Amino acid sequence: MAPTAVDLNREYASSVEAESIAPFNKAARKTSIGASLGLSADTKIHYNSAYPILYEDALKEKGTTISSTGALIAYSGSKTGRSPKDKRIVAEETSLHDVWWGPVNKKVDEQTWKISRSRAIDYLRTREKVYIIDAFAGWDPRYRIKVRIVCARAYHALFMKNMLIKPTNDELKHFGEPDFTIWNAGQFPANVFTKGMTSATSVEINFKAMEMVILGTEYAGEMKKGILTLMFYLMPVKHNILTLHSSANVGIQNGDVTMFFGLSGTGKTTLSADPHRKLIGDDEHCWSEHGVFNIEGGCYAKCIDLAADKEPEIFNAIRFGSVLENVVYDPVTRIVDYTDSSLTANTRCAYPIEFIPSAKIPCSVDTHPSNIVLLTCDARGVLPPVSKLTKSQVMYHFISGYTSKMTGTEVGITEPEATFSACFGQPFLVLHPMRYAQQLADKMAEHHASAWLLNTGWTGKSFSKGGKRCPLKYTRAILDAIHSGELSKVEYESYPTFGLQVPKSCPGVPTELLNPSKNWSLGKADFEDEVTNLAQLFMENFEKYASSCTEEVIAAGPAL
């Protein structure tokens, strides 16, 4: 019989009680850190506090409560999502020539950084309580980094306790100085009169100082994505390791690894959850010379329209220790209404990855990926349900990062919109997308990985003309055929304009579904119009990358 929520909460409460008993002098550690930060002797420091202690303090924060399943419900204030227009990278000599400067990475000078950092630390020094979390990013001990979070909200400390990799008592005893520090003073605004500031929000990263400052936003996801941004710089530049915004799983029987890339609404989370495979991670990974490792110790799942029958593992992970963000609940029963988006459509839950029964712990494998799957949700119905990609096509489509934004994925989206996000993670990239694409292609060639483009979107005709989305059972059948190797053995045909190789058959999938040109219900002229329109969007988007790409990669895109 499956354990009840009460059983799971009791089991986890026992584990966190055990973790609080550390074989070293925590008081001395707190005193040492407090002195180094210039905190008052009256400031109460919570250092790697146990879950119940963080719960108790978090419940004193405005609006915070406990859900019917034991999760902490917290609110991030006016900012319920990231602030990409307020993300800044310090222009300093050690990283100046590596950073891809522009709309994604805005420059801030070192003097402005000093002002923001001083402002954040001064604010933290005024707090009666300060929370410090020391933990790791990266499951491979050879490359993991020591991260320190300094914040003034128990909710933020609990969030990062879940999202980072928890050190053992012995590792904490010998933790030493951190490699990277986040100063989260999100309750306090940035100085709008400082050079380069455009609002009271500023998220700044300094690669030379290995620090991050957060001002003017209490959205916890800024910390998570700040670490991903760091890894997008640190791993490729310092260690020649590829950082990827992807999910990954591994076959239980064969040990084969698959990596999934996709933007919101493409099915990345759904498809990486497979009963025949173990989950390595759902969002952030590194591919080293040894294999693949997850960067995080937890998951940050979307909760809008979450249902137990659709995503049971995520639904059951929402219990004691988890953090629900910006959700609406019944004030009497504390039962969360996951369909309610009145506060934001970006409702989330942060929980330790060990809350997922299918997770592979530790979250790393000394095996290289056999398959790379690029996911798109094409509302035009033009792209085939599955295509096999060449090396150059992988690079082109990886740099393009195409999908259709669907209703419900972002505020204000009422009709599907074509969108492109380089490397399926443009807001977090630090280097030019071509550098990541070349690294991916080189690793695929070295380890003989196959690459696939899967369209989980519409088929037969476009969304706007009444088409239907490709049934999930057929997309899963395609993945099964990829994992079994059967899809590599079938006959292929060329798909015009986009130059893709499309299988003529696939086990468990109707043959007429595989090639949109043979499955279009509105006639040849309508189909060709849709193909031409999408191809033009691809070509226009790629113009901004072409100057740094090879001729082979440019030629791998659509041709009119």
C-alpha positions as CSV (number, residue, x, y, z in Angstrom):
1,M,0.0,0.0,0.0
2,A,1.3,3.5,-0.9
3,P,2.4,5.6,2.0
4,T,0.0,8.4,3.1
5,A,0.9,12.0,3.4
6,V,1.1,11.6,7.2
7,D,3.5,8.7,6.8
8,L,5.7,10.7,4.4
9,N,5.7,13.7,6.6
10,R,6.6,11.7,9.7
11,E,9.4,10.0,7.8
12,Y,10.8,13.2,6.6
13,A,10.5,14.9,9.9
14,S,12.6,12.1,11.4
15,S,15.3,12.7,8.8
16,V,15.5,16.4,9.3
17,E,15.6,15.9,13.1
18,A,18.7,13.7,12.5
19,E,20.3,16.2,10.2
20,S,20.3,19.0,12.9
21,I,22.6,17.0,15.1
22,A,26.0,18.1,13.8
23,P,29.3,16.8,15.1
24,F,30.9,20.2,15.2
25,N,30.5,23.5,17.1
26,K,27.7,25.3,15.2
27,A,27.8,28.2,17.6
28,A,31.5,28.8,16.8
29,R,30.7,28.6,13.1
30,K,27.9,31.1,13.4
31,T,30.1,33.5,15.4
32,S,32.9,33.3,12.8
33,I,30.6,33.9,9.9
34,G,28.8,36.7,11.7
35,A,32.1,38.5,12.4
36,S,33.2,38.1,8.8
37,L,30.0,39.6,7.6
38,G,30.2,42.5,10.1
39,L,26.9,41.5,11.7
40,S,26.0,42.8,15.2
41,A,26.5,40.6,18.2
42,D,22.7,40.9,18.7
43,T,21.9,39.5,15.3
44,K,20.5,36.0,15.5
45,I,22.1,33.8,12.9
46,H,20.3,30.7,11.7
47,Y,23.0,28.5,10.1
48,N,21.8,25.5,8.0
49,S,18.8,25.3,10.3
50,A,16.5,22.2,10.3
51,Y,13.2,22.3,8.5
52,P,11.0,22.8,11.6
53,I,13.0,25.8,12.7
54,L,12.7,27.4,9.2
55,Y,9.0,26.6,9.2
56,E,8.5,28.3,12.6
57,D,10.2,31.5,11.4
58,A,8.6,31.5,8.0
59,L,5.2,31.3,9.5
60,K,5.9,34.7,11.2
61,E,6.2,36.3,7.7
62,K,3.2,38.0,6.2
63,G,0.7,35.7,4.5
64,T,2.7,32.5,5.1
65,T,0.9,29.4,6.2
66,I,0.9,25.6,5.9
67,S,-1.0,23.7,3.3
68,S,-3.3,20.7,4.0
69,T,-0.4,18.4,2.9
70,G,2.2,20.0,5.1
71,A,4.0,22.2,2.5
72,L,4.9,25.8,3.4
73,I,2.9,28.3,1.4
74,A,4.9,31.5,0.9
75,Y,4.5,34.7,-1.2
76,S,7.1,36.6,-3.1
77,G,5.4,40.0,-3.1
78,S,4.9,42.0,-6.2
79,K,7.4,40.0,-8.2
80,T,6.0,36.6,-9.0
81,G,8.6,35.8,-11.7
82,R,12.1,36.6,-12.7
83,S,13.1,40.1,-13.8
84,P,15.3,39.5,-16.9
85,K,15.5,43.2,-17.8
86,D,17.1,43.8,-14.4
87,K,19.8,41.1,-14.7
88,R,23.3,42.6,-14.9
89,I,26.8,41.2,-15.2
90,V,29.8,43.1,-13.8
91,A,32.1,44.2,-16.6
92,E,35.5,43.2,-15.2
93,E,38.7,42.1,-16.8
94,T,38.6,38.3,-16.1
95,S,35.3,37.7,-17.9
96,L,34.9,40.8,-20.2
97,H,35.9,39.0,-23.4
98,D,33.9,35.9,-22.8
99,V,30.5,37.3,-22.0
100,W,27.9,37.6,-24.7
101,W,27.0,41.3,-24.1
102,G,23.6,42.6,-25.1
103,P,20.0,42.4,-24.1
104,V,20.6,39.1,-22.2
105,N,23.7,40.2,-20.3
106,K,23.7,43.9,-19.5
107,K,26.9,45.5,-18.4
108,V,27.3,47.1,-15.0
109,D,30.5,48.7,-13.9
110,E,32.5,47.8,-10.8
111,Q,31.6,51.0,-9.0
112,T,27.9,50.4,-9.3
113,W,28.4,46.8,-8.2
114,K,30.2,48.0,-5.0
115,I,27.3,50.3,-4.3
116,S,24.7,47.6,-4.8
117,R,26.7,45.0,-2.7
118,S,27.2,47.5,0.1
119,R,23.5,48.4,0.0
120,A,22.5,44.7,0.3
121,I,25.0,43.9,3.1
122,D,24.1,47.0,5.0
123,Y,20.4,46.0,4.9
124,L,21.2,42.5,6.1
125,R,23.1,43.9,9.0
126,T,20.0,45.7,10.2
127,R,18.0,42.5,10.5
128,E,17.3,40.9,13.8
129,K,17.7,37.5,12.1
130,V,19.9,36.4,9.2
131,Y,19.7,33.0,7.6
132,I,22.7,31.3,6.1
133,I,22.7,28.2,4.0
134,D,26.0,26.5,3.1
135,A,25.5,23.8,0.4
136,F,26.7,22.5,-3.0
137,A,25.9,23.0,-6.6
138,G,26.8,20.0,-8.8
139,W,26.5,16.4,-7.9
140,D,29.9,15.4,-9.2
141,P,32.4,16.0,-6.3
142,R,35.1,16.7,-8.9
143,Y,33.3,19.8,-10.1
144,R,30.8,20.9,-7.4
145,I,31.0,24.4,-6.0
146,K,30.4,25.5,-2.4
147,V,27.6,28.0,-2.3
148,R,26.6,30.3,0.6
149,I,23.2,32.0,0.7
150,V,22.8,35.0,3.1
151,C,19.2,36.2,3.3
152,A,16.7,37.7,5.7
153,R,13.6,35.6,4.9
154,A,13.2,32.0,6.3
155,Y,11.2,31.2,3.1
156,H,14.3,32.0,1.0
157,A,16.5,29.9,3.2
158,L,14.1,27.0,3.0
159,F,13.8,27.3,-0.8
160,M,17.6,27.1,-1.3
161,K,18.0,24.3,1.3
162,N,15.7,22.4,-1.1
163,M,17.3,23.5,-4.4
164,L,20.9,23.0,-3.5
165,I,22.7,19.7,-2.6
166,K,22.7,19.2,1.2
167,P,26.1,18.6,2.7
168,T,26.6,15.7,5.1
169,N,27.6,16.6,8.6
170,D,31.2,15.9,7.9
171,E,31.2,18.0,4.7
172,L,29.6,20.8,6.6
173,K,32.3,20.6,9.3
174,H,35.0,21.0,6.7
175,F,33.1,23.4,4.4
176,G,35.5,26.3,4.8
177,E,35.0,29.4,2.7
178,P,32.4,29.4,-0.1
179,D,33.2,29.5,-3.8
180,F,30.2,31.6,-4.5
181,T,28.0,33.8,-2.3
182,I,24.5,35.1,-2.9
183,W,23.6,38.3,-0.9
184,N,19.8,38.3,-1.0
185,A,18.4,41.6,0.2
186,G,15.4,41.4,-2.0
187,Q,13.1,43.2,0.5
188,F,15.3,46.3,0.0
189,P,15.3,48.3,-3.3
190,A,18.2,49.1,-5.5
191,N,19.3,52.7,-5.7
192,V,17.6,54.0,-8.8
193,F,20.0,57.0,-9.0
194,T,23.0,54.6,-9.4
195,K,24.5,54.5,-12.9
196,G,22.7,51.9,-15.1
197,M,19.7,51.3,-12.9
198,T,16.4,51.4,-14.6
199,S,14.2,50.3,-11.7
200,A,14.3,49.5,-8.0
201,T,15.2,45.9,-8.9
202,S,18.7,44.7,-9.6
203,V,20.1,41.2,-9.9
204,E,23.9,41.5,-10.3
205,I,26.6,38.8,-10.8
206,N,30.3,39.4,-10.4
207,F,32.4,36.5,-11.9
208,K,35.6,37.9,-10.5
209,A,34.3,38.3,-7.0
210,M,32.2,35.1,-7.3
211,E,29.2,36.8,-5.7
212,M,25.6,37.7,-6.6
213,V,23.5,40.6,-5.2
214,I,19.7,40.7,-5.2
215,L,17.8,43.9,-4.5
216,G,14.2,44.8,-5.1
217,T,12.7,41.4,-5.7
218,E,11.7,38.6,-3.3
219,Y,11.1,36.0,-6.1
220,A,13.1,33.0,-4.9
221,G,13.7,31.8,-8.4
222,E,16.3,34.5,-8.9
223,M,18.7,32.6,-6.7
224,K,18.2,29.3,-8.5
225,K,18.7,30.9,-11.9
226,G,21.6,32.9,-10.7
227,I,23.5,29.7,-9.9
228,L,22.6,28.3,-13.4
229,T,24.0,31.5,-14.9
230,L,27.2,31.1,-12.9
231,M,27.5,27.5,-14.2
232,F,26.9,28.6,-17.8
233,Y,30.0,30.7,-17.4
234,L,32.2,28.7,-14.9
235,M,31.9,25.2,-16.3
236,P,32.7,25.8,-20.0
237,V,35.3,28.6,-19.4
238,K,37.2,27.1,-16.5
239,H,36.6,23.3,-17.0
240,N,35.6,22.8,-20.6
241,I,32.3,21.3,-19.3
242,L,29.1,21.9,-21.1
243,T,26.2,23.4,-19.0
244,L,22.7,22.7,-20.3
245,H,19.2,23.9,-19.5
246,S,17.7,20.4,-19.8
247,S,16.1,17.4,-18.1
248,A,17.8,14.0,-18.1
249,N,16.9,10.4,-17.4
250,V,18.6,7.0,-17.5
251,G,17.3,3.6,-18.5
252,I,16.8,1.2,-15.7
253,Q,17.8,-1.8,-17.8
254,N,20.4,-0.5,-20.2
255,G,21.7,2.5,-18.4
256,D,21.3,4.7,-21.5
257,V,21.1,8.4,-20.9
258,T,18.7,10.8,-22.7
259,M,18.8,14.6,-22.4
260,F,15.6,16.7,-23.1
261,F,15.6,20.3,-24.2
262,G,12.5,22.3,-24.4
263,L,10.8,25.6,-23.4
264,S,7.6,25.9,-21.3
265,G,4.7,23.8,-22.6
266,T,6.8,21.5,-24.8
267,G,6.5,18.5,-22.4
268,K,10.1,18.4,-21.1
269,T,9.0,17.5,-17.5
270,T,6.2,15.1,-18.6
271,L,8.3,13.2,-21.1
272,S,11.4,12.9,-18.8
273,A,9.1,11.2,-16.2
274,D,9.1,7.6,-17.5
275,P,8.3,4.4,-15.6
276,H,11.1,2.6,-17.3
277,R,13.7,5.2,-16.5
278,K,15.3,7.0,-13.5
279,L,15.2,10.8,-13.3
280,I,18.7,12.4,-13.1
281,G,17.2,15.9,-12.9
282,D,14.4,18.1,-14.3
283,D,16.1,21.3,-15.3
284,E,19.9,21.9,-15.0
285,H,22.8,19.6,-16.0
286,C,26.4,19.5,-16.9
287,W,28.0,17.1,-19.4
288,S,31.7,16.5,-18.5
289,E,34.3,14.1,-19.8
290,H,33.0,11.6,-17.2
291,G,29.3,11.8,-17.9
292,V,26.3,13.8,-16.8
293,F,25.5,15.4,-13.5
294,N,22.6,17.4,-12.1
295,I,23.5,20.9,-10.8
296,E,20.6,21.0,-8.3
297,G,19.5,19.1,-5.2
298,G,15.8,19.8,-5.8
299,C,13.1,20.5,-8.3
300,Y,11.1,23.7,-9.0
301,A,7.9,22.5,-10.6
302,K,5.1,24.5,-12.2
303,C,1.9,24.0,-10.2
304,I,-0.7,25.6,-12.5
305,D,-3.4,23.0,-13.2
306,L,-1.4,20.4,-11.4
307,A,-3.5,17.2,-10.8
308,A,-2.7,13.9,-9.1
309,D,-3.8,11.8,-12.1
310,K,-1.7,13.8,-14.6
311,E,1.6,14.2,-12.6
312,P,1.4,12.0,-9.5
313,E,5.0,12.2,-8.5
314,I,5.0,16.0,-8.4
315,F,1.6,16.1,-6.7
316,N,2.8,13.8,-4.0
317,A,6.1,15.7,-3.5
318,I,4.1,18.6,-2.1
319,R,4.4,17.8,1.6
320,F,6.4,18.8,4.7
321,G,9.6,20.4,3.6
322,S,8.3,21.6,0.3
323,V,7.7,25.3,-0.5
324,L,4.6,26.4,-2.5
325,E,4.9,29.8,-4.0
326,N,2.1,32.3,-4.8
327,V,-0.8,29.7,-4.8
328,V,-4.4,30.2,-3.8
329,Y,-5.9,28.0,-1.1
330,D,-9.1,27.5,0.9
331,P,-8.7,29.5,4.1
332,V,-10.6,26.9,6.1
333,T,-9.2,23.6,4.8
334,R,-5.8,24.9,3.5
335,I,-6.4,22.8,0.4
336,V,-4.6,24.4,-2.6
337,D,-6.5,25.3,-5.7
338,Y,-4.0,24.6,-8.5
339,T,-6.3,25.9,-11.2
340,D,-6.4,29.4,-9.7
341,S,-4.1,31.8,-11.5
342,S,-5.5,35.0,-9.9
343,L,-2.2,35.8,-8.3
344,T,0.0,34.5,-11.1
345,A,0.1,31.7,-13.7
346,N,3.6,31.1,-12.5
347,T,2.7,29.1,-9.3
348,R,5.5,26.9,-8.2
349,C,6.7,24.3,-5.7
350,A,10.3,23.7,-4.6
351,Y,11.1,20.3,-3.1
352,P,14.1,18.1,-2.6
353,I,14.7,15.7,-5.5
354,E,14.5,12.7,-3.1
355,F,10.8,13.4,-2.8
356,I,10.5,12.0,-6.4
357,P,10.4,8.1,-6.1
358,S,11.9,7.7,-9.6
359,A,14.9,9.9,-8.9
360,K,18.4,8.5,-9.2
361,I,20.3,9.4,-6.1
362,P,23.1,10.6,-6.3
363,C,21.9,12.6,-9.4
364,S,24.9,11.8,-11.7
365,V,26.0,9.1,-14.1
366,D,29.4,8.1,-15.4
367,T,27.7,7.4,-18.8
368,H,27.5,9.7,-21.8
369,P,24.1,10.5,-23.4
370,S,23.0,8.2,-26.2
371,N,20.2,10.5,-27.3
372,I,19.6,14.2,-27.4
373,V,16.0,15.2,-27.8
374,L,15.1,18.8,-28.8
375,L,11.4,19.4,-28.0
376,T,9.2,22.0,-29.7
377,C,5.4,22.6,-29.6
378,D,4.7,23.9,-33.1
379,A,1.2,25.4,-33.1
380,R,1.4,25.8,-36.9
381,G,1.5,22.0,-37.3
382,V,4.3,22.2,-39.8
383,L,7.2,20.4,-38.1
384,P,7.0,16.6,-38.1
385,P,6.3,14.7,-34.9
386,V,9.9,13.4,-35.1
387,S,13.0,14.1,-37.2
388,K,16.5,12.7,-37.1
389,L,19.1,15.5,-37.0
390,T,22.6,15.8,-38.5
391,K,25.4,17.5,-36.5
392,S,24.8,20.8,-38.2
393,Q,21.0,20.6,-37.8
394,V,21.5,20.0,-34.1
395,M,23.5,23.1,-33.8
396,Y,21.0,25.2,-35.8
397,H,17.9,24.1,-33.9
398,F,19.7,24.2,-30.6
399,I,20.7,27.8,-31.2
400,S,17.2,28.6,-32.5
401,G,15.4,27.1,-29.5
402,Y,12.0,27.3,-31.3
403,T,8.5,26.7,-29.9
404,S,5.1,28.3,-29.8
405,K,4.1,30.1,-26.6
406,M,0.8,28.6,-25.6
407,T,-2.0,30.2,-23.7
408,G,-1.4,29.8,-20.0
409,T,2.4,29.7,-20.2
410,E,2.8,33.4,-19.7
411,V,0.6,36.3,-18.7
412,G,-1.0,38.0,-21.7
413,I,-0.6,35.1,-24.1
414,T,-4.1,34.4,-25.5
415,E,-3.1,33.0,-28.8
416,P,-0.1,30.9,-29.7
417,E,3.0,32.9,-30.5
418,A,6.2,31.8,-32.2
419,T,9.2,32.3,-29.8
420,F,12.9,31.5,-30.0
421,S,15.2,31.1,-27.0
422,A,18.8,30.3,-27.8
423,C,20.0,27.0,-26.4
424,F,16.5,26.6,-24.9
425,G,17.7,28.9,-22.1
426,Q,18.6,32.3,-23.5
427,P,17.9,34.3,-20.3
428,F,20.6,32.3,-18.5
429,L,23.3,32.2,-21.1
430,V,26.6,34.0,-20.5
431,L,28.6,33.0,-23.6
432,H,27.6,33.3,-27.3
433,P,25.1,30.5,-28.1
434,M,27.4,29.2,-30.9
435,R,30.0,28.3,-28.2
436,Y,27.5,26.0,-26.4
437,A,26.2,24.6,-29.7
438,Q,29.7,23.7,-30.8
439,Q,30.5,22.1,-27.5
440,L,27.3,20.1,-27.7
441,A,28.0,18.9,-31.3
442,D,31.6,18.0,-30.4
443,K,30.5,15.9,-27.4
444,M,27.8,14.2,-29.5
445,A,30.3,13.3,-32.1
446,E,32.8,12.0,-29.6
447,H,30.3,9.8,-27.8
448,H,28.2,8.9,-30.9
449,A,25.0,10.3,-29.6
450,S,21.9,10.5,-31.8
451,A,19.8,13.7,-32.0
452,W,16.1,14.1,-32.6
453,L,13.7,17.0,-33.0
454,L,10.3,16.1,-31.5
455,N,7.2,18.2,-32.2
456,T,4.7,17.7,-29.4
457,G,2.4,20.4,-31.0
458,W,-0.3,20.3,-33.6
459,T,-0.8,18.0,-36.6
460,G,-3.1,17.9,-39.7
461,K,-3.6,21.7,-39.6
462,S,-2.6,24.6,-37.4
463,F,-4.0,25.4,-34.0
464,S,-5.7,28.6,-35.3
465,K,-7.5,26.5,-38.0
466,G,-8.8,23.8,-35.7
467,G,-5.9,21.3,-35.7
468,K,-5.4,18.8,-32.9
469,R,-2.3,18.4,-30.7
470,C,-0.3,15.2,-31.3
471,P,-1.6,12.7,-28.8
472,L,0.8,12.1,-25.9
473,K,0.6,8.3,-26.4
474,Y,2.2,8.7,-29.8
475,T,4.9,11.0,-28.6
476,R,5.7,8.4,-25.9
477,A,5.7,5.7,-28.5
478,I,8.2,7.7,-30.5
479,L,10.4,8.0,-27.4
480,D,10.1,4.3,-26.7
481,A,11.3,3.6,-30.3
482,I,14.2,6.0,-29.8
483,H,15.3,4.3,-26.6
484,S,14.9,0.8,-28.0
485,G,16.9,1.7,-31.1
486,E,14.1,0.7,-33.4
487,L,13.7,4.2,-34.8
488,S,17.3,4.3,-36.1
489,K,16.6,1.2,-38.2
490,V,13.6,2.4,-40.2
491,E,13.6,4.0,-43.6
492,Y,13.6,7.8,-43.8
493,E,12.5,10.4,-46.3
494,S,13.5,14.1,-46.8
495,Y,11.1,16.8,-45.6
496,P,11.3,19.8,-48.0
497,T,12.2,23.4,-47.0
498,F,13.4,22.4,-43.5
499,G,15.6,19.6,-44.9
500,L,14.7,17.2,-42.1
501,Q,14.9,13.4,-42.2
502,V,11.5,12.0,-41.3
503,P,10.9,8.3,-40.6
504,K,8.4,6.5,-42.9
505,S,7.3,4.3,-40.0
506,C,7.5,4.1,-36.2
507,P,6.2,1.3,-34.0
508,G,2.9,2.3,-32.3
509,V,2.4,5.5,-34.4
510,P,0.1,5.8,-37.4
511,T,2.2,6.2,-40.6
512,E,0.1,9.1,-41.9
513,L,0.9,11.1,-38.7
514,L,4.7,11.1,-39.4
515,N,4.8,13.5,-42.4
516,P,2.7,16.7,-42.1
517,S,2.8,17.2,-45.9
518,K,0.8,13.9,-46.3
519,N,-1.4,14.6,-43.3
520,W,-2.6,18.1,-44.1
521,S,-6.4,18.4,-44.3
522,L,-6.6,21.9,-45.8
523,G,-4.9,21.3,-49.1
524,K,-1.4,21.8,-50.5
525,A,-1.5,25.6,-50.9
526,D,-2.5,26.1,-47.3
527,F,0.3,23.7,-46.1
528,E,2.9,25.5,-48.2
529,D,1.9,28.9,-46.9
530,E,2.3,27.7,-43.3
531,V,5.7,26.1,-44.1
532,T,6.9,29.3,-45.8
533,N,5.7,31.5,-42.9
534,L,7.5,29.4,-40.3
535,A,10.7,29.1,-42.3
536,Q,10.8,32.9,-42.6
537,L,10.5,33.3,-38.9
538,F,13.4,30.8,-38.4
539,M,15.6,32.7,-40.9
540,E,14.8,36.1,-39.4
541,N,15.6,34.9,-35.9
542,F,18.9,33.3,-36.9
543,E,20.2,36.5,-38.5
544,K,21.5,37.8,-35.2
545,Y,23.6,34.6,-34.7
546,A,24.8,34.1,-38.3
547,S,28.0,36.2,-38.0
548,S,29.4,33.9,-35.4
549,C,28.2,30.6,-37.0
550,T,29.9,28.4,-39.6
551,E,28.5,28.1,-43.1
552,E,27.5,24.5,-42.4
553,V,25.3,25.6,-39.5
554,I,23.6,28.4,-41.4
555,A,22.9,26.0,-44.3
556,A,21.3,23.5,-41.9
557,G,18.3,25.8,-41.5
558,P,15.2,26.1,-43.7
559,A,15.8,27.2,-47.3
560,L,13.1,29.0,-49.4
